[in-house]
Amino acid sequence: MLLLVHQNESRVEVWRRAPDWTVQVAGPGDVIDLPELAGALSLSEIYARIAL
């Protein structure tokens, strides 16, 4: 799994390889499920202290 967190906009790309690479794009208000880490991340938490 690879997370690409954008710094200029509220956007996270989640890349997973199983067996080929797939991408999930999350935007404002979304929650990213991370079963590999037994948890989830909300974009509002990721960008809470960042002025975009």
mmJSON file of the N, C-alpha and C atoms, coordinates in Angstrom:
{"data_MODEL":{"atom_site":{
"group_PDB":["ATOM","ATOM","ATOM","ATOM","ATOM","ATOM","ATOM","ATOM","ATOM","ATOM","ATOM","ATOM","ATOM","ATOM","ATOM","ATOM","ATOM","ATOM","ATOM","ATOM","ATOM","ATOM","ATOM","ATOM","ATOM","ATOM","ATOM","ATOM","ATOM","ATOM","ATOM","ATOM","ATOM","ATOM","ATOM","ATOM","ATOM","ATOM","ATOM","ATOM","ATOM","ATOM","ATOM","ATOM","ATOM","ATOM","ATOM","ATOM","ATOM","ATOM","ATOM","ATOM","ATOM","ATOM","ATOM","ATOM","ATOM","ATOM","ATOM","ATOM","ATOM","ATOM","ATOM","ATOM","ATOM","ATOM","ATOM","ATOM","ATOM","ATOM","ATOM","ATOM","ATOM","ATOM","ATOM","ATOM","ATOM","ATOM","ATOM","ATOM","ATOM","ATOM","ATOM","ATOM","ATOM","ATOM","ATOM","ATOM","ATOM","ATOM","ATOM","ATOM","ATOM","ATOM","ATOM","ATOM","ATOM","ATOM","ATOM","ATOM","ATOM","ATOM","ATOM","ATOM","ATOM","ATOM","ATOM","ATOM","ATOM","ATOM","ATOM","ATOM","ATOM","ATOM","ATOM","ATOM","ATOM","ATOM","ATOM","ATOM","ATOM","ATOM","ATOM","ATOM","ATOM","ATOM","ATOM","ATOM","ATOM","ATOM","ATOM","ATOM","ATOM","ATOM","ATOM","ATOM","ATOM","ATOM","ATOM","ATOM","ATOM","ATOM","ATOM","ATOM","ATOM","ATOM","ATOM","ATOM","ATOM","ATOM","ATOM","ATOM","ATOM","ATOM","ATOM","ATOM"],
"id":[1,2,3,4,5,6,7,8,9,10,11,12,13,14,15,16,17,18,19,20,21,22,23,24,25,26,27,28,29,30,31,32,33,34,35,36,37,38,39,40,41,42,43,44,45,46,47,48,49,50,51,52,53,54,55,56,57,58,59,60,61,62,63,64,65,66,67,68,69,70,71,72,73,74,75,76,77,78,79,80,81,82,83,84,85,86,87,88,89,90,91,92,93,94,95,96,97,98,99,100,101,102,103,104,105,106,107,108,109,110,111,112,113,114,115,116,117,118,119,120,121,122,123,124,125,126,127,128,129,130,131,132,133,134,135,136,137,138,139,140,141,142,143,144,145,146,147,148,149,150,151,152,153,154,155,156],
"type_symbol":["N","C","C","N","C","C","N","C","C","N","C","C","N","C","C","N","C","C","N","C","C","N","C","C","N","C","C","N","C","C","N","C","C","N","C","C","N","C","C","N","C","C","N","C","C","N","C","C","N","C","C","N","C","C","N","C","C","N","C","C","N","C","C","N","C","C","N","C","C","N","C","C","N","C","C","N","C","C","N","C","C","N","C","C","N","C","C","N","C","C","N","C","C","N","C","C","N","C","C","N","C","C","N","C","C","N","C","C","N","C","C","N","C","C","N","C","C","N","C","C","N","C","C","N","C","C","N","C","C","N","C","C","N","C","C","N","C","C","N","C","C","N","C","C","N","C","C","N","C","C","N","C","C","N","C","C"],
"label_atom_id":["N","CA","C","N","CA","C","N","CA","C","N","CA","C","N","CA","C","N","CA","C","N","CA","C","N","CA","C","N","CA","C","N","CA","C","N","CA","C","N","CA","C","N","CA","C","N","CA","C","N","CA","C","N","CA","C","N","CA","C","N","CA","C","N","CA","C","N","CA","C","N","CA","C","N","CA","C","N","CA","C","N","CA","C","N","CA","C","N","CA","C","N","CA","C","N","CA","C","N","CA","C","N","CA","C","N","CA","C","N","CA","C","N","CA","C","N","CA","C","N","CA","C","N","CA","C","N","CA","C","N","CA","C","N","CA","C","N","CA","C","N","CA","C","N","CA","C","N","CA","C","N","CA","C","N","CA","C","N","CA","C","N","CA","C","N","CA","C","N","CA","C","N","CA","C","N","CA","C","N","CA","C"],
"label_alt_id":[null,null,null,null,null,null,null,null,null,null,null,null,null,null,null,null,null,null,null,null,null,null,null,null,null,null,null,null,null,null,null,null,null,null,null,null,null,null,null,null,null,null,null,null,null,null,null,null,null,null,null,null,null,null,null,null,null,null,null,null,null,null,null,null,null,null,null,null,null,null,null,null,null,null,null,null,null,null,null,null,null,null,null,null,null,null,null,null,null,null,null,null,null,null,null,null,null,null,null,null,null,null,null,null,null,null,null,null,null,null,null,null,null,null,null,null,null,null,null,null,null,null,null,null,null,null,null,null,null,null,null,null,null,null,null,null,null,null,null,null,null,null,null,null,null,null,null,null,null,null,null,null,null,null,null,null],
"label_comp_id":["MET","MET","MET","LEU","LEU","LEU","LEU","LEU","LEU","LEU","LEU","LEU","VAL","VAL","VAL","HIS","HIS","HIS","GLN","GLN","GLN","ASN","ASN","ASN","GLU","GLU","GLU","SER","SER","SER","ARG","ARG","ARG","VAL","VAL","VAL","GLU","GLU","GLU","VAL","VAL","VAL","TRP","TRP","TRP","ARG","ARG","ARG","ARG","ARG","ARG","ALA","ALA","ALA","PRO","PRO","PRO","ASP","ASP","ASP","TRP","TRP","TRP","THR","THR","THR","VAL","VAL","VAL","GLN","GLN","GLN","VAL","VAL","VAL","ALA","ALA","ALA","GLY","GLY","GLY","PRO","PRO","PRO","GLY","GLY","GLY","ASP","ASP","ASP","VAL","VAL","VAL","ILE","ILE","ILE","ASP","ASP","ASP","LEU","LEU","LEU","PRO","PRO","PRO","GLU","GLU","GLU","LEU","LEU","LEU","ALA","ALA","ALA","GLY","GLY","GLY","ALA","ALA","ALA","LEU","LEU","LEU","SER","SER","SER","LEU","LEU","LEU","SER","SER","SER","GLU","GLU","GLU","ILE","ILE","ILE","TYR","TYR","TYR","ALA","ALA","ALA","ARG","ARG","ARG","ILE","ILE","ILE","ALA","ALA","ALA","LEU","LEU","LEU"],
"label_asym_id":["A","A","A","A","A","A","A","A","A","A","A","A","A","A","A","A","A","A","A","A","A","A","A","A","A","A","A","A","A","A","A","A","A","A","A","A","A","A","A","A","A","A","A","A","A","A","A","A","A","A","A","A","A","A","A","A","A","A","A","A","A","A","A","A","A","A","A","A","A","A","A","A","A","A","A","A","A","A","A","A","A","A","A","A","A","A","A","A","A","A","A","A","A","A","A","A","A","A","A","A","A","A","A","A","A","A","A","A","A","A","A","A","A","A","A","A","A","A","A","A","A","A","A","A","A","A","A","A","A","A","A","A","A","A","A","A","A","A","A","A","A","A","A","A","A","A","A","A","A","A","A","A","A","A","A","A"],
"label_entity_id":["1","1","1","1","1","1","1","1","1","1","1","1","1","1","1","1","1","1","1","1","1","1","1","1","1","1","1","1","1","1","1","1","1","1","1","1","1","1","1","1","1","1","1","1","1","1","1","1","1","1","1","1","1","1","1","1","1","1","1","1","1","1","1","1","1","1","1","1","1","1","1","1","1","1","1","1","1","1","1","1","1","1","1","1","1","1","1","1","1","1","1","1","1","1","1","1","1","1","1","1","1","1","1","1","1","1","1","1","1","1","1","1","1","1","1","1","1","1","1","1","1","1","1","1","1","1","1","1","1","1","1","1","1","1","1","1","1","1","1","1","1","1","1","1","1","1","1","1","1","1","1","1","1","1","1","1"],
"label_seq_id":[1,1,1,2,2,2,3,3,3,4,4,4,5,5,5,6,6,6,7,7,7,8,8,8,9,9,9,10,10,10,11,11,11,12,12,12,13,13,13,14,14,14,15,15,15,16,16,16,17,17,17,18,18,18,19,19,19,20,20,20,21,21,21,22,22,22,23,23,23,24,24,24,25,25,25,26,26,26,27,27,27,28,28,28,29,29,29,30,30,30,31,31,31,32,32,32,33,33,33,34,34,34,35,35,35,36,36,36,37,37,37,38,38,38,39,39,39,40,40,40,41,41,41,42,42,42,43,43,43,44,44,44,45,45,45,46,46,46,47,47,47,48,48,48,49,49,49,50,50,50,51,51,51,52,52,52],
"pdbx_PDB_ins_code":[null,null,null,null,null,null,null,null,null,null,null,null,null,null,null,null,null,null,null,null,null,null,null,null,null,null,null,null,null,null,null,null,null,null,null,null,null,null,null,null,null,null,null,null,null,null,null,null,null,null,null,null,null,null,null,null,null,null,null,null,null,null,null,null,null,null,null,null,null,null,null,null,null,null,null,null,null,null,null,null,null,null,null,null,null,null,null,null,null,null,null,null,null,null,null,null,null,null,null,null,null,null,null,null,null,null,null,null,null,null,null,null,null,null,null,null,null,null,null,null,null,null,null,null,null,null,null,null,null,null,null,null,null,null,null,null,null,null,null,null,null,null,null,null,null,null,null,null,null,null,null,null,null,null,null,null],
"Cartn_x":[0.851,0.0,0.894,0.444,1.158,0.148,0.407,-0.46,0.25,-0.406,0.105,-0.797,-0.24,-0.993,-0.603,-1.561,-1.296,-1.175,-0.267,-0.042,-0.781,-1.269,-1.942,-3.45,-3.965,-5.407,-5.738,-6.972,-7.417,-7.691,-6.635,-6.723,-5.66,-6.088,-5.175,-5.438,-4.366,-4.466,-3.96,-4.744,-4.36,-4.108,-2.853,-2.456,-2.254,-2.892,-2.76,-2.391,-1.603,-1.19,-1.755,-2.738,-3.357,-4.141,-3.635,-2.23,-1.719,-2.618,-2.205,-2.475,-1.821,-2.014,-3.404,-4.073,-5.353,-5.211,-6.035,-5.971,-7.358,-7.41,-8.623,-8.283,-9.094,-8.868,-9.895,-9.406,-10.279,-10.169,-11.302,-11.351,-11.95,-12.255,-12.781,-13.984,-13.963,-15.065,-15.012,-14.072,-13.972,-13.199,-13.429,-12.682,-12.05,-10.775,-10.037,-9.943,-10.497,-10.364,-8.988,-8.306,-6.977,-6.945,-7.541,-7.566,-6.167,-5.205,-3.828,-3.256,-3.781,-3.314,-4.374,-5.458,-6.567,-7.137,-7.369,-7.922,-8.429,-8.643,-9.133,-8.605,-8.543,-8.122,-9.17,-9.537,-10.43,-9.58,-9.957,-9.204,-9.28,-10.379,-10.476,-9.417,-9.063,-7.999,-6.623,-6.418,-5.123,-4.834,-5.843,-5.654,-6.124,-6.308,-6.879,-6.079,-4.776,-3.951,-3.331,-3.852,-3.275,-4.264,-3.802,-4.645,-4.424,-5.46,-5.351,-5.914],
"Cartn_y":[-1.167,0.0,1.227,2.228,3.488,4.616,5.575,6.743,7.961,8.663,9.93,11.032,11.855,12.937,14.236,14.885,16.125,17.288,18.202,19.321,20.585,20.669,21.879,21.75,20.574,20.347,19.183,19.112,18.043,16.804,16.022,14.849,13.831,12.578,11.481,10.36,9.811,8.655,7.434,6.372,5.119,4.098,3.703,2.716,1.375,0.345,-1.019,-1.963,-2.957,-3.952,-5.299,-5.777,-7.065,-7.61,-8.306,-8.456,-7.278,-6.53,-5.331,-4.103,-2.992,-1.752,-1.174,-0.786,-0.081,1.205,2.199,3.468,3.858,4.378,4.963,6.414,7.346,8.764,9.257,9.912,10.441,11.957,12.608,14.06,14.563,15.858,16.462,15.683,15.432,14.734,13.223,12.674,11.217,10.597,9.316,8.504,7.359,7.144,6.083,4.88,3.749,2.504,1.915,1.548,0.959,-0.376,-1.414,-2.711,-3.278,-2.878,-3.345,-2.871,-1.74,-1.166,-1.256,-1.971,-2.145,-0.809,0.085,1.387,2.157,3.451,4.346,5.749,6.557,7.955,8.831,9.908,10.864,12.003,12.504,13.6,14.846,15.028,16.195,16.138,14.944,14.811,15.062,14.566,14.734,16.209,16.96,18.36,19.342,18.902,19.747,21.03,20.982,22.155,22.816,22.499,23.018,23.969,25.162,26.124,25.915,25.505,25.272,26.441],
"Cartn_z":[0.0,0.0,0.0,-0.744,-0.859,-0.739,0.138,0.283,-0.284,-1.197,-1.716,-1.177,-0.301,0.32,-0.367,-0.998,-1.726,-0.747,-1.045,-0.141,-0.543,-1.765,-2.231,-2.329,-2.059,-2.087,-1.165,-0.733,0.147,-0.698,-0.906,-1.773,-1.369,-1.239,-0.924,-1.913,-2.461,-3.346,-2.577,-2.604,-1.947,-3.055,-3.199,-4.202,-3.517,-4.091,-3.556,-4.694,-4.366,-5.361,-4.956,-5.727,-5.403,-6.583,-7.506,-7.888,-8.711,-9.375,-10.112,-9.258,-9.612,-8.865,-9.127,-8.061,-8.145,-7.341,-7.679,-6.962,-6.475,-5.267,-4.705,-4.408,-4.904,-4.669,-3.662,-2.617,-1.573,-1.554,-1.324,-1.284,0.01,0.069,1.295,1.846,3.142,3.788,3.716,2.949,2.809,3.962,4.158,5.132,4.355,4.585,3.899,4.826,4.401,5.153,4.885,5.968,5.852,6.605,5.998,6.683,6.922,6.1,6.283,7.617,8.115,9.378,10.469,10.186,11.13,11.594,10.628,10.991,9.795,10.022,8.979,9.241,8.198,8.289,7.634,8.296,7.653,7.104,5.947,5.364,6.228,6.936,7.818,8.918,9.4,10.396,9.788,8.587,7.926,7.684,7.243,6.859,7.92,9.159,10.221,10.471,10.424,10.739,9.525,8.353,7.113,6.459,6.136,5.411,3.912,3.229,1.789,1.014],
"occupancy":[1.0,1.0,1.0,1.0,1.0,1.0,1.0,1.0,1.0,1.0,1.0,1.0,1.0,1.0,1.0,1.0,1.0,1.0,1.0,1.0,1.0,1.0,1.0,1.0,1.0,1.0,1.0,1.0,1.0,1.0,1.0,1.0,1.0,1.0,1.0,1.0,1.0,1.0,1.0,1.0,1.0,1.0,1.0,1.0,1.0,1.0,1.0,1.0,1.0,1.0,1.0,1.0,1.0,1.0,1.0,1.0,1.0,1.0,1.0,1.0,1.0,1.0,1.0,1.0,1.0,1.0,1.0,1.0,1.0,1.0,1.0,1.0,1.0,1.0,1.0,1.0,1.0,1.0,1.0,1.0,1.0,1.0,1.0,1.0,1.0,1.0,1.0,1.0,1.0,1.0,1.0,1.0,1.0,1.0,1.0,1.0,1.0,1.0,1.0,1.0,1.0,1.0,1.0,1.0,1.0,1.0,1.0,1.0,1.0,1.0,1.0,1.0,1.0,1.0,1.0,1.0,1.0,1.0,1.0,1.0,1.0,1.0,1.0,1.0,1.0,1.0,1.0,1.0,1.0,1.0,1.0,1.0,1.0,1.0,1.0,1.0,1.0,1.0,1.0,1.0,1.0,1.0,1.0,1.0,1.0,1.0,1.0,1.0,1.0,1.0,1.0,1.0,1.0,1.0,1.0,1.0],
"B_iso_or_equiv":[0.0,0.0,0.0,0.0,0.0,0.0,0.0,0.0,0.0,0.0,0.0,0.0,0.0,0.0,0.0,0.0,0.0,0.0,0.0,0.0,0.0,0.0,0.0,0.0,0.0,0.0,0.0,0.0,0.0,0.0,0.0,0.0,0.0,0.0,0.0,0.0,0.0,0.0,0.0,0.0,0.0,0.0,0.0,0.0,0.0,0.0,0.0,0.0,0.0,0.0,0.0,0.0,0.0,0.0,0.0,0.0,0.0,0.0,0.0,0.0,0.0,0.0,0.0,0.0,0.0,0.0,0.0,0.0,0.0,0.0,0.0,0.0,0.0,0.0,0.0,0.0,0.0,0.0,0.0,0.0,0.0,0.0,0.0,0.0,0.0,0.0,0.0,0.0,0.0,0.0,0.0,0.0,0.0,0.0,0.0,0.0,0.0,0.0,0.0,0.0,0.0,0.0,0.0,0.0,0.0,0.0,0.0,0.0,0.0,0.0,0.0,0.0,0.0,0.0,0.0,0.0,0.0,0.0,0.0,0.0,0.0,0.0,0.0,0.0,0.0,0.0,0.0,0.0,0.0,0.0,0.0,0.0,0.0,0.0,0.0,0.0,0.0,0.0,0.0,0.0,0.0,0.0,0.0,0.0,0.0,0.0,0.0,0.0,0.0,0.0,0.0,0.0,0.0,0.0,0.0,0.0],
"pdbx_formal_charge":[null,null,null,null,null,null,null,null,null,null,null,null,null,null,null,null,null,null,null,null,null,null,null,null,null,null,null,null,null,null,null,null,null,null,null,null,null,null,null,null,null,null,null,null,null,null,null,null,null,null,null,null,null,null,null,null,null,null,null,null,null,null,null,null,null,null,null,null,null,null,null,null,null,null,null,null,null,null,null,null,null,null,null,null,null,null,null,null,null,null,null,null,null,null,null,null,null,null,null,null,null,null,null,null,null,null,null,null,null,null,null,null,null,null,null,null,null,null,null,null,null,null,null,null,null,null,null,null,null,null,null,null,null,null,null,null,null,null,null,null,null,null,null,null,null,null,null,null,null,null,null,null,null,null,null,null],
"auth_seq_id":[1,1,1,2,2,2,3,3,3,4,4,4,5,5,5,6,6,6,7,7,7,8,8,8,9,9,9,10,10,10,11,11,11,12,12,12,13,13,13,14,14,14,15,15,15,16,16,16,17,17,17,18,18,18,19,19,19,20,20,20,21,21,21,22,22,22,23,23,23,24,24,24,25,25,25,26,26,26,27,27,27,28,28,28,29,29,29,30,30,30,31,31,31,32,32,32,33,33,33,34,34,34,35,35,35,36,36,36,37,37,37,38,38,38,39,39,39,40,40,40,41,41,41,42,42,42,43,43,43,44,44,44,45,45,45,46,46,46,47,47,47,48,48,48,49,49,49,50,50,50,51,51,51,52,52,52],
"auth_comp_id":["MET","MET","MET","LEU","LEU","LEU","LEU","LEU","LEU","LEU","LEU","LEU","VAL","VAL","VAL","HIS","HIS","HIS","GLN","GLN","GLN","ASN","ASN","ASN","GLU","GLU","GLU","SER","SER","SER","ARG","ARG","ARG","VAL","VAL","VAL","GLU","GLU","GLU","VAL","VAL","VAL","TRP","TRP","TRP","ARG","ARG","ARG","ARG","ARG","ARG","ALA","ALA","ALA","PRO","PRO","PRO","ASP","ASP","ASP","TRP","TRP","TRP","THR","THR","THR","VAL","VAL","VAL","GLN","GLN","GLN","VAL","VAL","VAL","ALA","ALA","ALA","GLY","GLY","GLY","PRO","PRO","PRO","GLY","GLY","GLY","ASP","ASP","ASP","VAL","VAL","VAL","ILE","ILE","ILE","ASP","ASP","ASP","LEU","LEU","LEU","PRO","PRO","PRO","GLU","GLU","GLU","LEU","LEU","LEU","ALA","ALA","ALA","GLY","GLY","GLY","ALA","ALA","ALA","LEU","LEU","LEU","SER","SER","SER","LEU","LEU","LEU","SER","SER","SER","GLU","GLU","GLU","ILE","ILE","ILE","TYR","TYR","TYR","ALA","ALA","ALA","ARG","ARG","ARG","ILE","ILE","ILE","ALA","ALA","ALA","LEU","LEU","LEU"],
"auth_asym_id":["A","A","A","A","A","A","A","A","A","A","A","A","A","A","A","A","A","A","A","A","A","A","A","A","A","A","A","A","A","A","A","A","A","A","A","A","A","A","A","A","A","A","A","A","A","A","A","A","A","A","A","A","A","A","A","A","A","A","A","A","A","A","A","A","A","A","A","A","A","A","A","A","A","A","A","A","A","A","A","A","A","A","A","A","A","A","A","A","A","A","A","A","A","A","A","A","A","A","A","A","A","A","A","A","A","A","A","A","A","A","A","A","A","A","A","A","A","A","A","A","A","A","A","A","A","A","A","A","A","A","A","A","A","A","A","A","A","A","A","A","A","A","A","A","A","A","A","A","A","A","A","A","A","A","A","A"],
"auth_atom_id":["N","CA","C","N","CA","C","N","CA","C","N","CA","C","N","CA","C","N","CA","C","N","CA","C","N","CA","C","N","CA","C","N","CA","C","N","CA","C","N","CA","C","N","CA","C","N","CA","C","N","CA","C","N","CA","C","N","CA","C","N","CA","C","N","CA","C","N","CA","C","N","CA","C","N","CA","C","N","CA","C","N","CA","C","N","CA","C","N","CA","C","N","CA","C","N","CA","C","N","CA","C","N","CA","C","N","CA","C","N","CA","C","N","CA","C","N","CA","C","N","CA","C","N","CA","C","N","CA","C","N","CA","C","N","CA","C","N","CA","C","N","CA","C","N","CA","C","N","CA","C","N","CA","C","N","CA","C","N","CA","C","N","CA","C","N","CA","C","N","CA","C","N","CA","C","N","CA","C","N","CA","C"],
"pdbx_PDB_model_num":[1,1,1,1,1,1,1,1,1,1,1,1,1,1,1,1,1,1,1,1,1,1,1,1,1,1,1,1,1,1,1,1,1,1,1,1,1,1,1,1,1,1,1,1,1,1,1,1,1,1,1,1,1,1,1,1,1,1,1,1,1,1,1,1,1,1,1,1,1,1,1,1,1,1,1,1,1,1,1,1,1,1,1,1,1,1,1,1,1,1,1,1,1,1,1,1,1,1,1,1,1,1,1,1,1,1,1,1,1,1,1,1,1,1,1,1,1,1,1,1,1,1,1,1,1,1,1,1,1,1,1,1,1,1,1,1,1,1,1,1,1,1,1,1,1,1,1,1,1,1,1,1,1,1,1,1]
}}}
